[in-house]
Amino acid sequence: MENEDHRSLGRRLRLFDTVPVIGAGLPIWLPDGAVIRGELERLAAEIAERTGCVRIHTPVLAKRALFEQSGHWDKFAADMFPVMKVGDDELVLRPANCPSHVQVYAAEARSWRDLPVRLVESASMFRSELSGVLGGLSRVRQINLDDAHVFCTADQVVDEVVQALDAIADAYEVLGVKVDHYRLSGRGADSAGTDHDWDASEADLRAALRLRGLAYIHVAGEGAFYGPKIDVQVRDAAGREETLSTVQVDRVLPQRFGLSYVGPDGAKHRPVMIHRGLLSSMERLVALLIEQHQGRFPTWLSPVQVALAPVDPRRHADAAEQAHARLAAAGIRARVLDRGSLGSRIARAHALPAPFVAVLGDREAASGDLTVNGRSVELDQFIAEIRAEIDSRAACNIGGDDHDTA
């Protein structure tokens, strides 16, 4: 059977939608889709914290002058939304988060003892994509990502890139995403910076890949305008290649913004900036995962983890509500299905799809147990099992792949 596209599957499962009154390329995240996005953001935040990042918040608007100084205006003006005149200011929606993160680094004096400074933000940026290329979650006008930038000494770059590659590998293992290949994207004809800076940055990336024993292909002209990058290439469910995560080494923006730190010699030195996209945008990642799992997400990602189906919604309503309350108190997402015939409600549970379907009849109401995916289990034991599975972000459900309730 051919895999269903994320656009039709995501809308059928009520994960996201696009409405004309809001506009193309601006999907709304419906409650179940917001659960998935929230879990992915939590994963990214945990990895960011574990790798020494500190969280910040910066505005989605900034003066045009900021992006002129960074070079984004010259490079991407055609892909940015029009300038908004507010009094004497010319404001624009940001096409990238890095110029704002530069300002956080520059907000205080830095010493070599402070470096590396690792900043991360769950942030939105905006691209004025043409309507004809927009579709589902894969091509949108507002991109949301957990975006990290590291400011470090030249001697720290390779270690920071290795740490970023390790963090990406950790995330992919949890998500069940397989790397197709690594791509080292080099300098293009209209890139900023000197050959010396680009050569140094590319050498750093090569060294990190070599330290981790990662084979890669080199592609000229595909780097960012400010520096080379490692692109982590994956394939979607249809076999199409796309870039998911990136690690970029940048010696251009620190120079353009006059960033510095005081070295052990008492003199000012220029830091190197590393752009680290751990999970890509939430939109691109969720589109990939919807198609990868065909909506049947592992328990930790499932919007509804347990569907409760009372055999008789009148006689067994109290038992279902009590089980729901116990599950919710344990942080387990449960939903009581009490409309229609029992068969139709079980079918609805599978269509959600919920990895665990619990049926409650007279026996369960009397004993406090549940019949989950066809097996009888004491409620406390089930909560402990599913809680352990959620906490470990296991790829498979404790009930196995068979979700039958018979």
FENURSUL-V5539 format. One record per pair of residues at least 12 apart in sequence whose C-alpha atoms are under 8 Angstrom apart, sorted by the first residue. I is the first residue (numbers start at 1). J is the second residue. Records with the same first field share a line. If there is no record, write none. Layout:
I=J + J
//
This chain:
3=237 + 238 + 291 + 294
4=291 + 294
5=291
6=136 + 287 + 288 + 290 + 291 + 294
7=135 + 136 + 137 + 287
9=290 + 291 + 294 + 295
10=290 + 295
13=295 + 351 + 352
14=30 + 32 + 33
15=29 + 30 + 31 + 32 + 33 + 34
16=28 + 29 + 30 + 33
17=29 + 30
18=136
24=131 + 134 + 140
25=129 + 131 + 134 + 135 + 136 + 137 + 139 + 140 + 141 + 142
26=140 + 141 + 142
27=136 + 137 + 140
32=303 + 304
33=303
35=301 + 302 + 303
36=286 + 301 + 302 + 303
37=282 + 286
39=300 + 301
40=282 + 301
41=122 + 146 + 282
43=171
44=146 + 171 + 278 + 279
45=146
47=167 + 171
48=120 + 148
51=163 + 167
52=118
53=117 + 118 + 119 + 120 + 148
54=118 + 119 + 120
55=119 + 120 + 121
56=119 + 120 + 121
57=121 + 122 + 123
58=100 + 101 + 121
59=100
60=93 + 94 + 123 + 124 + 125
61=91 + 92 + 93 + 94
62=91 + 92 + 93 + 94
63=89 + 90 + 91 + 92
64=83 + 90 + 91 + 92
66=99
67=99
69=256 + 257
70=99 + 253 + 256 + 257
72=95
75=225
76=95
78=128
79=127 + 128 + 129
80=92 + 93 + 94 + 95 + 126 + 127 + 128
81=93 + 126 + 127 + 128
93=125 + 126
94=125 + 126
95=125 + 126 + 127
96=125 + 126
97=123 + 124 + 125 + 147
98=149 + 275
99=253
101=119 + 149
102=254 + 257
105=117 + 151
106=259
109=261
110=260 + 261 + 262
111=261 + 262 + 263
112=153 + 261 + 262 + 263 + 264
115=151 + 152 + 153
116=150 + 151 + 152 + 153 + 156
117=150 + 151 + 152
118=148 + 149 + 150 + 151
119=148 + 149 + 150
120=146 + 147 + 148 + 149
121=145 + 146 + 147 + 148
122=144 + 145 + 146 + 147
123=144 + 145 + 146 + 147
124=142 + 143 + 144 + 145
125=142 + 143 + 144
126=141 + 142 + 143
127=140 + 141 + 142 + 143
128=141
129=141
136=287
137=283 + 284 + 286 + 287
138=283 + 284 + 287
139=284
140=283
143=281 + 282 + 283
144=281 + 282 + 283
145=277 + 279 + 280 + 281 + 282
146=277 + 278 + 279 + 280 + 281
147=275 + 276 + 277 + 278
148=275 + 276 + 277 + 278
149=273 + 274 + 275 + 276
150=273 + 274 + 275 + 276
151=271 + 272 + 273 + 274
152=271 + 272 + 273
153=270 + 271 + 272
154=271 + 272
157=204 + 272 + 274
158=204 + 205 + 207 + 208
159=208
160=274
161=205 + 208 + 247 + 274
162=208 + 209 + 211 + 212
164=247 + 276 + 278
165=247
167=278
168=245 + 278 + 279
171=278 + 279
174=393 + 394 + 395
175=395
176=395
177=234
178=234
179=232 + 233 + 234 + 235
180=232 + 233 + 234 + 235
181=215 + 216 + 217 + 232 + 233 + 234
182=214 + 215 + 216 + 217 + 230 + 231 + 232 + 233
183=216 + 217 + 218 + 219 + 230 + 231 + 232 + 233
184=205 + 206 + 216 + 217 + 218 + 219 + 228 + 229 + 230 + 231
185=218 + 219 + 220 + 221 + 222 + 223 + 228 + 229 + 230 + 231
186=202 + 218 + 219 + 220 + 221 + 222 + 223 + 227 + 228 + 229
187=220 + 221 + 222 + 223 + 224 + 225 + 227 + 228
188=220 + 221 + 222 + 223 + 225
189=221
190=225
191=224 + 225 + 226 + 227
192=225 + 226 + 227 + 252
193=226 + 227 + 251 + 252
197=251 + 252
198=227 + 228 + 251
201=227 + 228 + 249 + 250 + 251
202=228 + 229 + 249
204=249
205=229 + 230 + 249
224=248
226=250 + 251 + 252 + 253
227=248 + 249 + 250 + 251 + 252
228=248 + 249 + 250
229=246 + 247 + 248 + 249
230=246 + 247 + 248
231=243 + 244 + 245 + 246 + 247
232=244 + 245 + 246
233=245
236=288 + 291 + 292
237=288 + 291 + 292
244=279 + 280 + 284 + 285
245=276 + 277 + 278 + 279 + 280
246=275 + 276 + 277 + 278 + 280
247=274 + 275 + 276 + 277
248=274 + 275 + 276
249=272 + 273 + 274 + 275
250=272 + 273 + 274 + 275
251=271 + 272 + 273
253=273
254=270 + 271 + 272 + 273
255=270
258=270
259=271
295=353
296=353 + 354 + 355
297=355
298=355 + 393 + 394 + 395 + 396 + 397
299=355 + 389 + 390 + 393 + 394 + 395 + 396 + 397
300=389 + 390 + 391 + 393 + 394
302=353 + 354 + 355
303=333 + 354
304=333 + 334 + 335 + 352 + 353 + 354 + 355
305=332 + 333 + 334 + 354 + 355 + 356
306=332 + 333 + 334 + 335 + 354 + 355 + 356 + 357 + 358
307=334 + 335 + 336 + 337 + 349 + 354 + 356 + 357 + 358
308=320 + 324 + 334 + 335 + 336 + 337 + 357 + 358 + 359 + 360
309=336 + 337 + 338 + 342 + 345 + 346 + 357 + 358 + 359 + 360
310=336 + 337 + 338 + 342 + 359 + 360 + 361
311=342 + 359 + 360 + 361
312=342 + 361
313=338 + 339
316=360 + 361 + 362 + 365
319=360 + 364 + 365 + 368
320=336 + 360
321=336
323=379
324=336
327=383
330=383 + 387
331=387
332=387
337=349
350=403
355=397 + 399 + 403
356=372 + 373 + 399 + 403
357=372 + 373 + 403 + 405
358=370 + 371 + 372 + 373 + 405
359=371 + 372 + 405
371=405
372=405
373=399 + 402 + 403 + 404 + 405 + 406
374=404 + 405 + 406
375=405
385=398
386=398
//
